[in-house]
Amino acid sequence: MSATLVSLWTDVRKRLEAAGVETPVLDARLLVEAGAQVSRLEAAFRNEQIELPLGPRR
């Protein structure tokens, strides 16, 4: 699966907002950083296509 960090963060944030999570922006950032195995600095400045170490979407 490939995506940009920004598109992935946006998708995760929207899902968390729809689920009623209190802090969707922060939680989405933390989940994307962990899932993509990047630091906060890399996530902020890197927006090229990345291969995610994740399985297929359910």
C-alpha positions as CSV (number, residue, x, y, z in Angstrom):
1,M,0.0,0.0,0.0
2,S,1.4,3.4,-0.8
3,A,0.1,6.8,0.2
4,T,1.5,10.2,1.3
5,L,1.8,10.9,5.0
6,V,-0.5,13.9,4.6
7,S,-3.2,11.8,2.8
8,L,-2.9,9.1,5.4
9,W,-3.1,11.5,8.3
10,T,-6.1,13.2,6.7
11,D,-8.0,9.9,6.3
12,V,-7.2,8.8,9.9
13,R,-8.1,12.2,11.3
14,K,-11.5,12.1,9.5
15,R,-12.2,8.6,10.8
16,L,-11.4,9.6,14.3
17,E,-13.6,12.7,14.1
18,A,-16.5,10.6,12.8
19,A,-16.0,8.2,15.7
20,G,-16.2,11.0,18.2
21,V,-12.6,10.9,19.5
22,E,-11.8,13.9,21.6
23,T,-8.4,14.6,20.1
24,P,-8.5,13.4,16.5
25,V,-5.7,15.6,15.2
26,L,-3.2,14.5,17.8
27,D,-4.3,10.9,17.8
28,A,-4.1,10.7,14.0
29,R,-0.6,12.1,14.1
30,L,0.6,9.6,16.6
31,L,-1.0,6.7,14.8
32,V,0.5,7.7,11.4
33,E,3.9,8.2,12.9
34,A,3.8,4.8,14.5
35,G,2.3,3.0,11.6
36,A,4.6,4.5,9.0
37,Q,7.6,4.2,11.3
38,V,8.6,7.8,11.0
39,S,9.5,10.5,13.5
40,R,7.5,13.6,14.1
41,L,10.1,15.6,12.2
42,E,10.0,13.2,9.2
43,A,6.2,13.2,9.2
44,A,6.1,17.0,9.2
45,F,8.6,17.5,6.3
46,R,8.2,14.3,4.2
47,N,5.3,14.1,1.8
48,E,6.4,11.8,-1.0
49,Q,4.8,8.5,-1.7
50,I,5.8,5.9,1.0
51,E,5.3,2.2,1.2
52,L,3.4,1.5,4.4
53,P,4.3,-1.5,6.5
54,L,0.7,-2.4,6.8
55,G,-1.6,-5.2,5.5
56,P,-4.6,-4.7,3.3
57,R,-7.4,-2.4,4.5
58,R,-10.3,-4.0,6.2
